[in-house]
Amino acid sequence: MIDASEARIAVVGLGYVGLPLAVEFAKLGSVIGFDINMSRIAALADGRDETLEVEPEELAAATGLSFTGDLEALRSANFYIITVPTPIDRSKRPDLNALVRASETVGKVLRAGDIVVYESTVYPGATEEDCVPVLEKTSGLVFNRDFFVGYSPERINPGDKVHRLPDIHKITSGSTPEAAELVDAVYRRIIRAGTHKAPSIRVAEAAKVIENTQRDLNIGLVNELAIIFNRMGIDTEDVLAAAGTKWNFLPFRPGLVGGHCIGVDPYYLTHKAEMVGHLPEIILAGRRLNDAMGKYVAEQMVKALLKRRIHVNGARILVLGLTFKENCPDLRNTRVTDVIDELREYGAIVDVYDPWVHAGEAMAELGYHPIEEPEAGNYDGIILAVAHDHFRDRGSPWARTFGKPNHIFYDLKSVFRADQSDMRL
């Protein structure tokens, strides 16, 4: 097995996770960045990261990093890191297609002594049960004799400019004690915050998948509280601010739960739980509640319009924000679409405005075409769905300028004071 100092690294998948990782390793030496999306490769080679996770000057400084979609270029590596998406399908079951294809790709160039590390979120057991057989079949090599694997789950927070990769504690693991030590030693070279070497790959996989399951359940709790308090005529944000004065109260807020992690990872765990004969009740209850929040928000807007004697069928509604979270262009699994689709079911005419989103990408990914700029005095309803600084800094008077004299302003994210909007979640 190679030594950590001998690791020739290739990162397979150059999205929100893979690119920052490749850039950090490139500070130490040559790194191969591989992706099957040739337009992505071209943009990166031109110094542009459309995810905005890596600044242009960081990309320019990573002189040891090369970008390619050529399989042959991977042959010079001996330490492969796979960072491809692991979404869910329409039936909310794990979709490992990208992971399997990436494993096949690496398997074609894998040689004796090499190591493959996975960072993609999976259920416990997936690395060794689903990925390793693909590597063995494609390469003709024997697992834990000719090659080894590791698992080090990603903890990238899109749009977060404070918690960067080197400053986030990293979990590592390997298929043998020696492989685990090698994986840990390689990551220690770039992670200032330190590493935690898990006793097995399955433990590392489980640790990752429960991180976001825990957050999902906590958000589900405050979402249900918001529904209850709304029926009571109590402002949820006021309640949470009061409760938050206790030192151990957890500062979760209600809202739409989307993105590549919180709204997806729990389904990986529940899938595996059902495989081993357990029906997870609490986790699935939280998921059902969070998945229904878009419909609830739309219904609240409809009720508010009717109380103002505004006809819903044909009403013009402006949704501010389309990304799954604030201050980033990430559209993956955004639940803002649930609000839009439900309002359109009622016959409303919905426009979406989000300065963070590329219109072509929104059309390709979601089938929506965001408007370039809202028109003043044009809307019966306005929903602030994503707390971008672009909206926050302009203030509630700016948002209200887009409304007709009789309109509803729904501050879904409680960005502004209660007296600056007509409704909050």
Summary of the structure (lengths in Angstrom):
residues: 425
radius of gyration: 23.3
end to end distance: 55.1
largest distance: 73.2
contacts: 1446
relative contact order: 0.09
helix: 43%
strand: 15%
